[in-house]
Amino acid sequence: MKPKKRVYVGLSVDIIHEGHINILKTAYKYGDVIVGLLTDEAIASYKNIPYLNYARRKVIIENIKFVKKVIPQETLSYVPNLKTIKPDFVVHGDDWKKGIQKQTRKDVIKVLKKWNGKLIEPRYTKNISSTKIKNMILEIGSSPVNRISRLKRLISSKKIVRVLESHNSLTGLIIENLKINKNFKILEFDGMWSSSLTDSATKGKPDNSSLDFSSRISTLNDMMDVTTKPLVFDADNGGQIEHLSFLVRSLERSGVSAMIIEDKVGLKKNSLFKNQSNTKQDKPSIFAKKIKKICKSRQNNDFMVIARIESFILGKNLKDALKRAEIYSKAGADAILIHSKEKTPAQIFSFAREFKKSKYFIPMVSVPSTYSKVYEKDLIKNNFKIVIYANQLLRAAYPSMHNAAKKILEKGRALEIDKKIISIKEIINLIKND
C-alpha cells in the first residue's frame, strides 16, 4: 500500500466550532492530518491570547477523529513547520486571502512550490468564528478564577503587557473595547490599573490613603461587572501586615490578577512629589514579611504580588535597589516594579541591566509617568514585561470637562461644545442593554 499523503492544517482553535470541523473534514479526504496548533505566544503576536491555554486546546484537537497528530506551531508563519514536515497539502479556509494573514498565505504558497505541495482552500464558513463566539461568552461574564490567571498567561505569551489606568466603569469599557489595526496586528490594552491616585482624585480626596480599601474595592467591582480583562490593584504599602490576608481575599473574590505594594512606611506621599524629605522606606526584611504574608494568604497561585521599590524615589543608589529586589524575589514576589521620577528611563534601565544578571531575576514592571518619551520597544529590549500607563485617562478627562464647563459659562449655552464632545446617541449605544 502507498503511504498516505500528509496534510498540514494550522489552527488556533480557542473555541471549537463547525468551521473548524469542516476544514479538518476536508483535510482528512487528502490524507493524514497534522494540525499545527498555534501556541499562546504565536497567537499573541497578532491578537489577544486565547481563552484556553495551549495544553487544553491540544487535548480537544487531538481527540477529533479527523486528526492524526498535533504539533505546536510557535510562530504565525507556517514556514518553519512546513520545511520540517514537507506536507503534500496545506488546507486553510479562503478567508485568509485578505487581512492580517494575507502575507502568511503568500509565504505558504512560496514554500510549498519547493516540493510541489498544494494549497487547498475550502470556502470559509460564514457568520461564525472563535472570536465572535468568545465575545458572546465574555459578554455573559468572566469568572474570577479565569480573570486572575490571565495576567500570568499574558506575561508568558507576550513581549510586553500593556496596562492602562481605569478609575470607573466607563474608562474600563474604553480599555475593554478599544482595538486598532497596525501593520497587520491588532493592538489593544491587555489590562486595567486601579490606581490609588486616580481613585482618590475622583473622590476629591488626597492621595495619602484617605480613601480606604473598602471604598476602592467598591469602585473596582463596578468596573469588573462590565469588563473581562485582568486588573492590577495599587495597594500602596498594603497597610498593616495583620490586615493583608483580608485584603488579598477581597481582591481574589473580585477577580483581581495582581496587587502592587510599595516599600514605604508611614503616611503615604505620592512618589512623584519632589519633596520626599519626611518619607521613609521600610526595612527590606520587614517588607519581605509582607510579601510572604500575601503569598501565604492567596488561594490562587496565579494571583500575583508585585513589589514596588522606591529606592530611586528617595534618592538612594542602585546598590540599594538591587539588594531589595533580590530580597523581595526570594520572599516570593512574582515581579518587581522599579519606580523612578526621572525624565528619562536611564535610571530604570541601569537597574534592569544589573538585575537581569541576578539568579533571583523575576519579571519587571515600568510606570513611565515622568519618562513618557520611552517606547515600549525599548522597555522590551531592557527585559521589562509589563508597562503601566498609570494616570493618563484621568489627566485627559479633567481638562476636557473643565473646558466644556467653562465654554458653557462663557456662551450661556451648550451649542459651541457640541461638536467637540461625544453625542448622546453614542453614549447610549456605548452601554449595552441586555
FINULO-204968 format. One record per residue (C-alpha): residue number from 1; residue in one letter; x negated, y negated, z. Coordinates in nm, 2 decimals. Example, Ala and Ser with C-alpha at 12.3 -4.5 7.8 and 13.67 -1.06 7.14 Angstrom:
2
{1,"A",{-1.23,0.45,0.78}},
{2,"S",{-1.37,0.11,0.71}},
% end
This chain:
434
{1,"M",{0.00,0.00,0.00}},
{2,"K",{-0.11,-0.35,-0.08}},
{3,"P",{-0.18,-0.57,0.23}},
{4,"K",{0.09,-0.82,0.28}},
{5,"K",{0.03,-1.18,0.19}},
{6,"R",{-0.05,-1.43,0.46}},
{7,"V",{0.19,-1.72,0.51}},
{8,"Y",{0.10,-2.02,0.73}},
{9,"V",{0.36,-2.24,0.89}},
{10,"G",{0.27,-2.54,1.11}},
{11,"L",{0.52,-2.62,1.38}},
{12,"S",{0.56,-2.85,1.68}},
{13,"V",{0.89,-2.69,1.80}},
{14,"D",{0.98,-2.89,2.10}},
{15,"I",{1.34,-2.76,2.09}},
{16,"I",{1.41,-2.48,1.85}},
{17,"H",{1.70,-2.53,1.60}},
{18,"E",{1.84,-2.38,1.28}},
{19,"G",{1.60,-2.59,1.07}},
{20,"H",{1.30,-2.40,1.22}},
{21,"I",{1.47,-2.07,1.17}},
{22,"N",{1.54,-2.15,0.81}},
{23,"I",{1.17,-2.23,0.75}},
{24,"L",{1.05,-1.92,0.92}},
{25,"K",{1.30,-1.70,0.74}},
{26,"T",{1.19,-1.84,0.41}},
{27,"A",{0.82,-1.79,0.50}},
{28,"Y",{0.89,-1.43,0.60}},
{29,"K",{1.00,-1.35,0.25}},
{30,"Y",{0.65,-1.42,0.12}},
{31,"G",{0.45,-1.21,0.37}},
{32,"D",{0.32,-1.20,0.73}},
{33,"V",{0.40,-1.53,0.90}},
{34,"I",{0.12,-1.70,1.10}},
{35,"V",{0.25,-2.00,1.30}},
{36,"G",{0.00,-2.28,1.37}},
{37,"L",{0.17,-2.43,1.68}},
{38,"L",{0.06,-2.78,1.74}},
{39,"T",{-0.09,-2.84,2.08}},
{40,"D",{0.02,-3.12,2.30}},
{41,"E",{-0.30,-3.31,2.20}},
{42,"A",{-0.22,-3.28,1.83}},
{43,"I",{0.14,-3.40,1.88}},
{44,"A",{0.03,-3.69,2.10}},
{45,"S",{-0.20,-3.81,1.82}},
{46,"Y",{0.11,-3.94,1.62}},
{47,"K",{0.41,-3.94,1.86}},
{48,"N",{0.52,-3.87,2.22}},
{49,"I",{0.43,-3.54,2.37}},
{50,"P",{0.69,-3.26,2.36}},
{51,"Y",{0.94,-3.19,2.63}},
{52,"L",{0.80,-2.83,2.67}},
{53,"N",{0.42,-2.77,2.70}},
{54,"Y",{0.22,-2.55,2.46}},
{55,"A",{0.24,-2.23,2.67}},
{56,"R",{0.62,-2.25,2.69}},
{57,"R",{0.66,-2.33,2.32}},
{58,"K",{0.43,-2.04,2.23}},
{59,"V",{0.64,-1.79,2.42}},
{60,"I",{0.95,-1.90,2.23}},
{61,"I",{0.79,-1.88,1.88}},
{62,"E",{0.61,-1.55,1.92}},
{63,"N",{0.94,-1.38,2.02}},
{64,"I",{1.11,-1.48,1.69}},
{65,"K",{1.13,-1.17,1.47}},
{66,"F",{1.01,-1.35,1.16}},
{67,"V",{0.67,-1.44,1.32}},
{68,"K",{0.37,-1.21,1.31}},
{69,"K",{0.12,-1.43,1.51}},
{70,"V",{0.10,-1.77,1.68}},
{71,"I",{-0.23,-1.96,1.69}},
{72,"P",{-0.30,-2.32,1.82}},
{73,"Q",{-0.32,-2.60,1.57}},
{74,"E",{-0.54,-2.85,1.75}},
{75,"T",{-0.51,-3.14,1.51}},
{76,"L",{-0.23,-3.30,1.30}},
{77,"S",{-0.43,-3.19,1.00}},
{78,"Y",{-0.37,-2.83,0.88}},
{79,"V",{-0.71,-2.81,0.71}},
{80,"P",{-0.93,-2.66,0.99}},
{81,"N",{-0.68,-2.36,1.04}},
{82,"L",{-0.63,-2.32,0.67}},
{83,"K",{-1.00,-2.29,0.60}},
{84,"T",{-1.03,-2.02,0.86}},
{85,"I",{-0.72,-1.82,0.76}},
{86,"K",{-0.71,-1.89,0.38}},
{87,"P",{-0.34,-1.81,0.36}},
{88,"D",{-0.18,-1.72,0.03}},
{89,"F",{0.11,-1.96,0.11}},
{90,"V",{0.19,-2.26,0.33}},
{91,"V",{0.56,-2.32,0.40}},
{92,"H",{0.69,-2.66,0.51}},
{93,"G",{1.02,-2.84,0.46}},
{94,"D",{1.02,-3.10,0.19}},
{95,"D",{1.08,-3.38,0.44}},
{96,"W",{0.70,-3.45,0.47}},
{97,"K",{0.68,-3.60,0.12}},
{98,"K",{0.74,-3.93,0.29}},
{99,"G",{0.64,-4.09,0.62}},
{100,"I",{0.38,-4.00,0.88}},
{101,"Q",{0.29,-3.66,0.74}},
{102,"K",{0.26,-3.77,0.37}},
{103,"Q",{-0.12,-3.76,0.39}},
{104,"T",{-0.12,-3.43,0.57}},
{105,"R",{0.07,-3.28,0.28}},
{106,"K",{-0.18,-3.41,0.03}},
{107,"D",{-0.47,-3.25,0.23}},
{108,"V",{-0.29,-2.92,0.24}},
{109,"I",{-0.24,-2.91,-0.14}},
{110,"K",{-0.60,-3.00,-0.20}},
{111,"V",{-0.75,-2.73,0.03}},
{112,"L",{-0.51,-2.46,-0.10}},
{113,"K",{-0.65,-2.51,-0.45}},
{114,"K",{-0.98,-2.37,-0.34}},
{115,"W",{-0.84,-2.02,-0.32}},
{116,"N",{-0.54,-2.06,-0.54}},
{117,"G",{-0.30,-2.08,-0.25}},
{118,"K",{0.05,-2.22,-0.30}},
{119,"L",{0.27,-2.47,-0.11}},
{120,"I",{0.63,-2.37,-0.07}},
{121,"E",{0.87,-2.65,0.02}},
{122,"P",{1.23,-2.54,0.10}},
{123,"R",{1.49,-2.81,0.13}},
{124,"Y",{1.49,-2.99,0.46}},
{125,"T",{1.79,-2.91,0.69}},
{126,"K",{1.97,-3.24,0.71}},
{127,"N",{2.10,-3.42,1.01}},
{128,"I",{1.90,-3.21,1.26}},
{129,"S",{1.56,-3.24,1.43}},
{130,"S",{1.39,-3.17,1.76}},
{131,"T",{1.36,-3.54,1.82}},
{132,"K",{1.74,-3.60,1.77}},
{133,"I",{1.83,-3.31,1.99}},
{134,"K",{1.58,-3.42,2.26}},
{135,"N",{1.71,-3.77,2.26}},
{136,"M",{2.06,-3.64,2.31}},
{137,"I",{1.94,-3.43,2.61}},
{138,"L",{1.74,-3.72,2.75}},
{139,"E",{2.05,-3.94,2.74}},
{140,"I",{2.21,-3.70,2.99}},
{141,"G",{1.92,-3.75,3.22}},
{142,"S",{1.57,-3.63,3.30}},
{143,"S",{1.52,-3.41,3.61}},
{144,"P",{1.28,-3.55,3.88}},
{145,"V",{1.06,-3.24,3.85}},
{146,"N",{1.01,-3.28,3.47}},
{147,"R",{0.95,-3.65,3.51}},
{148,"I",{0.70,-3.61,3.79}},
{149,"S",{0.49,-3.36,3.58}},
{150,"R",{0.50,-3.56,3.26}},
{151,"L",{0.23,-3.81,3.36}},
{152,"K",{-0.03,-3.54,3.42}},
{153,"R",{0.06,-3.38,3.08}},
{154,"L",{0.02,-3.72,2.91}},
{155,"I",{-0.33,-3.77,3.07}},
{156,"S",{-0.45,-3.43,2.95}},
{157,"S",{-0.30,-3.49,2.60}},
{158,"K",{-0.36,-3.85,2.50}},
{159,"K",{-0.67,-4.06,2.47}},
{160,"I",{-0.51,-4.32,2.68}},
{161,"V",{-0.18,-4.35,2.86}},
{162,"R",{-0.01,-4.69,2.83}},
{163,"V",{0.20,-4.81,3.13}},
{164,"L",{0.39,-5.14,3.13}},
{165,"E",{0.54,-5.32,3.43}},
{166,"S",{0.91,-5.29,3.49}},
{167,"H",{1.09,-5.49,3.75}},
{168,"N",{1.46,-5.40,3.68}},
{169,"S",{1.67,-5.16,3.47}},
{170,"L",{1.67,-5.40,3.17}},
{171,"T",{1.29,-5.40,3.14}},
{172,"G",{1.30,-5.03,3.19}},
{173,"L",{1.52,-5.00,2.89}},
{174,"I",{1.28,-5.21,2.68}},
{175,"I",{0.99,-4.97,2.77}},
{176,"E",{1.22,-4.67,2.71}},
{177,"N",{1.33,-4.77,2.36}},
{178,"L",{1.05,-4.97,2.21}},
{179,"K",{0.86,-4.79,1.93}},
{180,"I",{0.66,-4.93,1.64}},
{181,"N",{0.51,-4.75,1.34}},
{182,"K",{0.15,-4.85,1.28}},
{183,"N",{-0.09,-4.67,1.05}},
{184,"F",{0.14,-4.37,1.02}},
{185,"K",{0.15,-4.33,1.40}},
{186,"I",{0.44,-4.40,1.64}},
{187,"L",{0.32,-4.63,1.92}},
{188,"E",{0.51,-4.67,2.24}},
{189,"F",{0.46,-4.72,2.61}},
{190,"D",{0.42,-4.39,2.80}},
{191,"G",{0.55,-4.50,3.14}},
{192,"M",{0.66,-4.77,3.37}},
{193,"W",{0.47,-4.95,3.66}},
{194,"S",{0.67,-5.05,3.97}},
{195,"S",{0.46,-5.35,4.09}},
{196,"S",{0.48,-5.49,4.44}},
{197,"L",{0.40,-5.84,4.29}},
{198,"T",{0.69,-5.84,4.04}},
{199,"D",{0.93,-5.67,4.27}},
{200,"S",{0.86,-5.93,4.54}},
{201,"A",{0.88,-6.22,4.29}},
{202,"T",{1.22,-6.11,4.15}},
{203,"K",{1.35,-6.12,4.51}},
{204,"G",{1.19,-6.46,4.58}},
{205,"K",{0.95,-6.32,4.84}},
{206,"P",{0.57,-6.35,4.86}},
{207,"D",{0.35,-6.06,4.76}},
{208,"N",{0.24,-5.97,5.11}},
{209,"S",{0.46,-5.66,5.18}},
{210,"S",{0.75,-5.88,5.28}},
{211,"L",{0.97,-5.66,5.06}},
{212,"D",{0.99,-5.32,5.24}},
{213,"F",{0.96,-4.99,5.06}},
{214,"S",{1.33,-4.90,5.10}},
{215,"S",{1.43,-5.22,4.90}},
{216,"R",{1.17,-5.14,4.64}},
{217,"I",{1.29,-4.78,4.60}},
{218,"S",{1.65,-4.90,4.56}},
{219,"T",{1.54,-5.11,4.26}},
{220,"L",{1.33,-4.82,4.14}},
{221,"N",{1.63,-4.58,4.15}},
{222,"D",{1.83,-4.82,3.93}},
{223,"M",{1.55,-4.80,3.67}},
{224,"M",{1.54,-4.42,3.69}},
{225,"D",{1.91,-4.40,3.63}},
{226,"V",{1.88,-4.54,3.27}},
{227,"T",{1.53,-4.42,3.17}},
{228,"T",{1.33,-4.09,3.13}},
{229,"K",{0.97,-4.20,3.12}},
{230,"P",{0.72,-4.15,3.40}},
{231,"L",{0.69,-4.42,3.67}},
{232,"V",{0.38,-4.52,3.86}},
{233,"F",{0.45,-4.68,4.20}},
{234,"D",{0.24,-4.96,4.35}},
{235,"A",{0.23,-4.87,4.72}},
{236,"D",{-0.01,-5.15,4.83}},
{237,"N",{-0.21,-4.98,5.11}},
{238,"G",{0.05,-4.73,5.18}},
{239,"G",{0.13,-4.86,5.53}},
{240,"Q",{0.07,-4.66,5.84}},
{241,"I",{-0.06,-4.32,5.79}},
{242,"E",{0.21,-4.18,6.01}},
{243,"H",{0.48,-4.30,5.77}},
{244,"L",{0.31,-4.19,5.45}},
{245,"S",{0.48,-3.85,5.43}},
{246,"F",{0.83,-4.01,5.44}},
{247,"L",{0.73,-4.25,5.15}},
{248,"V",{0.59,-3.96,4.95}},
{249,"R",{0.92,-3.76,4.99}},
{250,"S",{1.13,-4.06,4.89}},
{251,"L",{0.92,-4.12,4.58}},
{252,"E",{0.93,-3.75,4.48}},
{253,"R",{1.31,-3.73,4.52}},
{254,"S",{1.33,-4.03,4.28}},
{255,"G",{1.11,-3.86,4.02}},
{256,"V",{0.81,-4.09,4.06}},
{257,"S",{0.50,-3.94,3.89}},
{258,"A",{0.22,-4.12,4.09}},
{259,"M",{0.16,-4.36,4.37}},
{260,"I",{-0.14,-4.60,4.38}},
{261,"I",{-0.27,-4.71,4.72}},
{262,"E",{-0.54,-4.97,4.77}},
{263,"D",{-0.82,-4.95,5.03}},
{264,"K",{-0.74,-5.28,5.21}},
{265,"V",{-0.61,-5.33,5.56}},
{266,"G",{-0.40,-5.59,5.74}},
{267,"L",{-0.16,-5.84,5.59}},
{268,"K",{-0.16,-5.80,5.21}},
{269,"K",{-0.31,-6.07,5.00}},
{270,"N",{-0.28,-6.04,4.62}},
{271,"S",{-0.61,-5.93,4.48}},
{272,"L",{-0.61,-6.19,4.21}},
{273,"F",{-0.63,-6.48,4.46}},
{274,"K",{-0.97,-6.64,4.45}},
{275,"N",{-0.99,-6.68,4.83}},
{276,"Q",{-1.02,-6.33,4.98}},
{277,"S",{-1.21,-6.45,5.29}},
{278,"N",{-0.97,-6.30,5.55}},
{279,"T",{-0.92,-5.98,5.36}},
{280,"K",{-1.07,-5.66,5.49}},
{281,"Q",{-1.14,-5.33,5.33}},
{282,"D",{-1.06,-5.00,5.50}},
{283,"K",{-1.34,-4.77,5.61}},
{284,"P",{-1.38,-4.51,5.34}},
{285,"S",{-1.34,-4.22,5.59}},
{286,"I",{-1.01,-4.36,5.73}},
{287,"F",{-0.87,-4.43,5.38}},
{288,"A",{-0.97,-4.08,5.28}},
{289,"K",{-0.74,-3.95,5.56}},
{290,"K",{-0.45,-4.14,5.39}},
{291,"I",{-0.53,-3.96,5.06}},
{292,"K",{-0.54,-3.62,5.24}},
{293,"K",{-0.21,-3.70,5.41}},
{294,"I",{-0.04,-3.77,5.08}},
{295,"C",{-0.18,-3.45,4.92}},
{296,"K",{-0.05,-3.25,5.22}},
{297,"S",{0.29,-3.42,5.21}},
{298,"R",{0.37,-3.38,4.84}},
{299,"Q",{0.60,-3.09,4.74}},
{300,"N",{0.49,-3.10,4.37}},
{301,"N",{0.12,-3.08,4.30}},
{302,"D",{0.18,-3.28,3.98}},
{303,"F",{0.27,-3.58,4.19}},
{304,"M",{-0.05,-3.79,4.17}},
{305,"V",{-0.22,-4.00,4.43}},
{306,"I",{-0.44,-4.27,4.27}},
{307,"A",{-0.70,-4.45,4.49}},
{308,"R",{-0.74,-4.82,4.41}},
{309,"I",{-1.09,-4.95,4.50}},
{310,"E",{-1.11,-5.32,4.60}},
{311,"S",{-1.49,-5.35,4.64}},
{312,"F",{-1.54,-5.59,4.34}},
{313,"I",{-1.24,-5.80,4.45}},
{314,"L",{-1.40,-5.85,4.79}},
{315,"G",{-1.75,-5.94,4.64}},
{316,"K",{-1.91,-5.61,4.72}},
{317,"N",{-2.15,-5.43,4.49}},
{318,"L",{-2.14,-5.14,4.25}},
{319,"K",{-2.30,-4.90,4.50}},
{320,"D",{-2.02,-4.96,4.75}},
{321,"A",{-1.76,-4.90,4.48}},
{322,"L",{-1.92,-4.57,4.37}},
{323,"K",{-1.96,-4.44,4.72}},
{324,"R",{-1.60,-4.50,4.79}},
{325,"A",{-1.50,-4.33,4.46}},
{326,"E",{-1.68,-4.02,4.55}},
{327,"I",{-1.53,-4.00,4.90}},
{328,"Y",{-1.18,-4.06,4.77}},
{329,"S",{-1.23,-3.80,4.50}},
{330,"K",{-1.35,-3.54,4.75}},
{331,"A",{-1.05,-3.62,4.97}},
{332,"G",{-0.81,-3.52,4.68}},
{333,"A",{-0.74,-3.83,4.48}},
{334,"D",{-0.62,-3.75,4.13}},
{335,"A",{-0.76,-4.07,3.97}},
{336,"I",{-0.95,-4.39,4.06}},
{337,"L",{-0.83,-4.74,3.98}},
{338,"I",{-1.13,-4.97,3.99}},
{339,"H",{-1.00,-5.33,4.02}},
{340,"S",{-1.16,-5.65,3.91}},
{341,"K",{-1.06,-6.01,3.87}},
{342,"E",{-1.35,-6.10,3.63}},
{343,"K",{-1.26,-6.24,3.28}},
{344,"T",{-1.44,-5.96,3.10}},
{345,"P",{-1.44,-5.59,3.15}},
{346,"A",{-1.82,-5.57,3.21}},
{347,"Q",{-1.78,-5.51,3.58}},
{348,"I",{-1.55,-5.21,3.54}},
{349,"F",{-1.75,-5.07,3.25}},
{350,"S",{-2.06,-5.07,3.47}},
{351,"F",{-1.87,-4.87,3.73}},
{352,"A",{-1.73,-4.63,3.47}},
{353,"R",{-2.08,-4.56,3.32}},
{354,"E",{-2.22,-4.46,3.66}},
{355,"F",{-1.91,-4.28,3.79}},
{356,"K",{-1.90,-4.06,3.48}},
{357,"K",{-2.24,-3.92,3.59}},
{358,"S",{-2.10,-3.80,3.92}},
{359,"K",{-1.99,-3.44,3.99}},
{360,"Y",{-1.69,-3.59,4.16}},
{361,"F",{-1.57,-3.78,3.85}},
{362,"I",{-1.19,-3.80,3.80}},
{363,"P",{-0.98,-3.99,3.55}},
{364,"M",{-1.00,-4.37,3.58}},
{365,"V",{-0.73,-4.64,3.56}},
{366,"S",{-0.77,-5.00,3.43}},
{367,"V",{-0.55,-5.30,3.51}},
{368,"P",{-0.65,-5.57,3.26}},
{369,"S",{-0.46,-5.87,3.41}},
{370,"T",{-0.76,-6.11,3.41}},
{371,"Y",{-0.97,-5.94,3.14}},
{372,"S",{-0.68,-5.91,2.90}},
{373,"K",{-0.91,-5.95,2.60}},
{374,"V",{-1.02,-5.59,2.63}},
{375,"Y",{-0.90,-5.35,2.36}},
{376,"E",{-0.76,-5.01,2.45}},
{377,"K",{-1.02,-4.85,2.21}},
{378,"D",{-1.29,-4.99,2.44}},
{379,"L",{-1.13,-4.86,2.75}},
{380,"I",{-1.12,-4.52,2.58}},
{381,"K",{-1.49,-4.54,2.49}},
{382,"N",{-1.56,-4.60,2.86}},
{383,"N",{-1.36,-4.30,2.97}},
{384,"F",{-1.05,-4.47,3.11}},
{385,"K",{-0.74,-4.26,3.08}},
{386,"I",{-0.46,-4.50,3.20}},
{387,"V",{-0.41,-4.87,3.13}},
{388,"I",{-0.15,-5.06,3.33}},
{389,"Y",{-0.02,-5.39,3.20}},
{390,"A",{0.09,-5.49,3.54}},
{391,"N",{0.29,-5.81,3.52}},
{392,"Q",{0.33,-5.92,3.16}},
{393,"L",{0.71,-5.87,3.13}},
{394,"L",{0.79,-6.09,3.43}},
{395,"R",{0.54,-6.35,3.32}},
{396,"A",{0.71,-6.36,2.98}},
{397,"A",{1.06,-6.37,3.12}},
{398,"Y",{1.02,-6.66,3.36}},
{399,"P",{0.91,-6.94,3.12}},
{400,"S",{1.17,-6.83,2.87}},
{401,"M",{1.45,-6.85,3.12}},
{402,"H",{1.32,-7.18,3.27}},
{403,"N",{1.30,-7.34,2.92}},
{404,"A",{1.66,-7.22,2.84}},
{405,"A",{1.79,-7.37,3.16}},
{406,"K",{1.61,-7.70,3.10}},
{407,"K",{1.74,-7.73,2.75}},
{408,"I",{2.10,-7.69,2.86}},
{409,"L",{2.05,-7.96,3.12}},
{410,"E",{1.89,-8.19,2.86}},
{411,"K",{2.15,-8.14,2.59}},
{412,"G",{2.46,-8.09,2.80}},
{413,"R",{2.55,-7.78,2.60}},
{414,"A",{2.40,-7.44,2.50}},
{415,"L",{2.40,-7.47,2.12}},
{416,"E",{2.04,-7.57,2.09}},
{417,"I",{1.91,-7.25,2.25}},
{418,"D",{2.15,-7.00,2.08}},
{419,"K",{1.90,-6.92,1.80}},
{420,"K",{1.62,-6.86,2.04}},
{421,"I",{1.79,-6.61,2.27}},
{422,"I",{1.94,-6.27,2.23}},
{423,"S",{2.30,-6.26,2.11}},
{424,"I",{2.59,-6.15,2.33}},
{425,"K",{2.66,-5.87,2.08}},
{426,"E",{2.30,-5.74,2.11}},
{427,"I",{2.32,-5.74,2.49}},
{428,"I",{2.64,-5.55,2.48}},
{429,"N",{2.50,-5.29,2.24}},
{430,"L",{2.18,-5.26,2.43}},
{431,"I",{2.36,-5.09,2.72}},
{432,"K",{2.51,-4.76,2.60}},
{433,"N",{2.87,-4.68,2.70}},
{434,"D",{2.93,-4.31,2.78}},
% end
